[in-house]
């Protein structure tokens, strides 16, 4: 491995990340209330989410499946028995006065991720300490503009939404590595259909632990925790700000005090939110309302078998099987839906390389223009393959076919029928092409003279003129032949 | 026509079936007796309109030749910690003042599906914490046998309501003896089912790993009907058991021959009133005469049960009661800051005993004490469960006193919580081990009822009901009733 980034000349930076991910389930972790975003406050709640007297939690099976999927995708060991525990604390958006989480016995432990960092020639392997399941709290709204008056309001739509907490080892050495790790983790979770991991919706939230030590020092320094870093940019900025703060303290010979920090993006500084000297006592104990979560080896295997190929494996396979460049393969595996689409179209077509070109050149551009995802359009892999086959077979010119991509994305349909009904079939009728060529030659004697003088560049111009006269439908090969013949004469 | 005050549910059912009485009349009679018994403090809330409408519906069904269950049209009462949609549920606590449940609890849903008519909600110790029904915002409940004495607790109101002949069946909850001890003190049958036999969804939690809903009745056969109505798996309670519910009524064969009754040596040693122990021994002798055999068994960890119980129950309670914070329901104190709102709401809303247990439980779970207290108590619990498994290899059921003494005077133990806690000395083990327990009247000491406790293997309620029923067939303790001195002019 090449040398890793050293953000500070004197101190080694040690970072570990805790990520909270919302799982994409229809209902909450322990109640049948729906998981939705953007509903009116306190709309998506069941008596269980409100913590009414007498209610009991019932574990959502789907959450366990997604948790196991995340664990396997990150090479963790899934434990056959894990235990839900109560984390007790008072806060108005925590209806029961405790959060149901996992503590002594988490769902999974001991995994790793290989993280590509820009400028490194080999990926960094980052250890995962543990993955556990827990419920989200509600939201407290103190903003008078939203709450409508001076008081604080509580929205419990989010209370009980299933979360995975994914804790990394302190294996990261720079803010850049931390951001790369988060990107990688998010990609993997999306890939495995564990979460939409939309940071703006709070579905992917990050807390960071950071400490400094002199280069080469064996023991870790005192760490601080940065809470709720809710964009990749903030993560890097906040970590750099905290590195600067801690380094300054250490340079002055002062101690770093264990604390929870708040990052102020407008001033790009961190400040102490809460000291941790009096460690919080959450009085964890096993939740007596829930049985230990037992997962059979056979069920873990079933999840493993159903797990999609991980992105790196698929990328490598695309390079190998479809003769794609690494760059193209990377673009086509950016999301699972895109990769699935490509693979289906490549299989339906005999020209996987052409399919890749069409996707990278035309399809992705159209998607970008529409800010859409491949699986949200009417375009099917079979239709794209067919369109390409029509081009390759000379039935339609590439120029005529390109606008059809947008039509297929918007409306779908059969490419062959579209070509026919829109009169886009390539013109190979030599009479028509001959007269178009004659007209182009007659209209541009100067260009003809250039060509005859030995400058072949003008040929393309004349081709373009012929194309124009045939509304782009002329078979380019035929046009080139006709022009060449006529100019030689 | 006024009917026998102490008629059983079975007799009421026969009268209903024969058309000799209507559900409307039975319910009216229960409501009237409840009103007249205000001095007993058995009820905290009556729901006459709803009960009358339900009774009419039951009568209409019967007129069509339909019957939902053997309990169809029978008046019953529920403890004020069982949630019924649309009715108040206060757990006898100020903190739940004004709370009306917006959802249905499973046990109540089952009772309604069975056609039972809930006439009202019974008094209790606040949040089921107590053994005397003295810790209630509604005031004490009184023992029908001697209104100067407590009915026991925490389900004191349910026990008193049945003992006073207001309803033939009432439901309570038992966390450490809260059904069996008041049943013993009031001279009725009370059963705590195996943990997981009855859904806890809609039972306001005291200690989640110990709580169970169970019935009170004057006879074991009524208890069998009542238990059948509420037992069974509930997908809304993850701790409820999948096993099918046996035919409890069908198990009441009337004979006990061949059954082996274990007598735990630790429970007949000392600590109990000798007169109470004598009644219990006589009851066991009666069962021997009926064909049962007895043998001594040992529960070596029984002496640690009370300590383990009060660690586990308070730990769970401290967490379960955190939700009463004034934010979403119930009482909220006015305050200028969040912290002050919490402090004042909970200081004003909870009574002394509840506060004591929240403090104990909070301490027990605190960092640095967890291993010494909570974890250790859970280990004792495992050992105790093994004790019972071992004992049940040599016997079919276990007999003990239900309580160490007969009903005590109101105010006698309130100053000494530890003494009060020892009221549960014979009952807590069943909760810790998750096994079923039943108390059946077995005589009197100084005119006050004594209860025989029968403990069974997990899910073997049928054997306990069978033995209690056989015992009641050859004894008449359950046919002795208190004088209704509490009725005004009555």
Interface residues (C-beta under 8 A of the other chain):
Chain A: X47 X50 X51 X52 X53 X54 X55 X56 X57 X58 X59 X86 X88 X90 X92 X95 X96 X97 X98 X154 X279 X281 X283 X284 X285 X288 X289 X290 X291
Chain B: X81 X82 X83 X89 X91 X96 X99 X101 X102 X103 X105 X200 X201 X202 X203 X204 X205 X207 X208 X209 X235 X236 X237 X238 X239 X315 X316 X318 X319 X321 X322 X323 X324 X325 X327 X328 X329 X338 X342 X362 X365 X366 X367 X370 X374
